[in-house]
């Protein structure tokens, strides 16, 4: 890429003369003086490059990354190991620099990446159609809601309380804009209440939304939830953790119409929250209502294998009222990391990874629940994440326990009370293949010590008050 070359004074005079303006001030005459910048930006003097580097390094050290602590934090983003192979391929200039391929057929490598990614996600979800990715899971959930609105025009969404809070908030925002009512079905014993779920679905239901495993880590009966909607016009939408699909029944075998989810765990680092990518898979019935774009395979005039953009649903390509997404560039580079990761694991590897997580999570749940002051929030089957209840004083108590563990280099998990309606003394603990049995044992010690210290402080405060 060439360096940016600014316009010369001669260029400015020519441009101003072309549009019939005598000066830059005249060009901006329509802007009220009260909002004009008159004195320039109050910026400090420039620094030598090495001083800038030292300053940025100092700022970076104020962050705590997954490299600096043993983390059991999950809630949708997970500290999986990312092999060097992925960084090497994602850093190649062919993938790293291109923007949206407006003349896509000349970008055969990029299109093939999209096609291979779509193929991998279809195999993983057992659904015939995948797009080339979207931004992240919450926007994928909202896009599925819009798909349902276009498909049947009904006026209500039915949503499990086990849906990720970010996805639920995004869906509510979209629903508000279109005047769609959102009915939330509560959890019972850690999973979606089956009777309340069935009772909430009717002829006015546009779509139903659940998560598997749900936000509390519990494995839902996806087939039963989907079957409850089969006699209604509702589109069945499931948000899935892709890592768990190595051992759970895939959505396509459970009657799910649209499967979406967060792809970060597939070869993408945490990176302080992003970027990552969202996946979006569906049955053939919803092919033309999917957001984003879809790459297809074909043959050229000489019979050679080639790739094309088969579907683009942007406003620029079809009539606005039929557009399902104005996403300009999907997260293709991050999705490349996803398909490389799945290829690196292989079909057997993702099963073995799921089984490893299952075993370590079972050990962690049993070990932590045996600590004085800790109990499980539910006893449902879990794969890689589970919810605990801490015997402390509300969310503030949980936050202090987390802070005590963090001071010892361990992040014990996510405080569920941070979310509206979340369990005030709940702690969500997540496992990846990077957490060892020794890590789990040490976490149990730290949590036990932190809860005991929190209780002692609460008792002393109570005595002083009395």
Secondary structure, DSSP 8 states (H G I E B T S, - for coil): --------HHHHHHHHHHHT-S-HHHHTTTS-GGGS--S---------HHHHHHHHHHHHTTS--TTTSEE---TT-------HHHHHHHTSHHHHS----TTGGG-HHHHHHHHHHHHHHHHHHT-SEE-S-BS-HHHHHHHHHHHHHHHH--SEEEEETTS-HHHHHHHHHHHHHTT-EEEEE-EETTEE-HHHHHHH--TTEEEEEEEES-TTSB---HHHHHHTTTTSS-EEEEEE-GGGGGTS--GGGTT-SEEEEE-TTTT---GGG----EEEEE-GGGGGG-SSEEEEEEE-TTS-EEEEEEEE-STTTS-GGG-----SS--HHHHHHHHHHHHHHHHHHHHHHHHHHHHHHHHHHHHHHTSTTEEES--S-BSSEEEEEESSSHHHHHHHHHHHHHHTTEE--EEGGGSTT--TTEEEEE--TT--HHHHHHHHHHHHHHHHHHHHHHHHHHHHH-
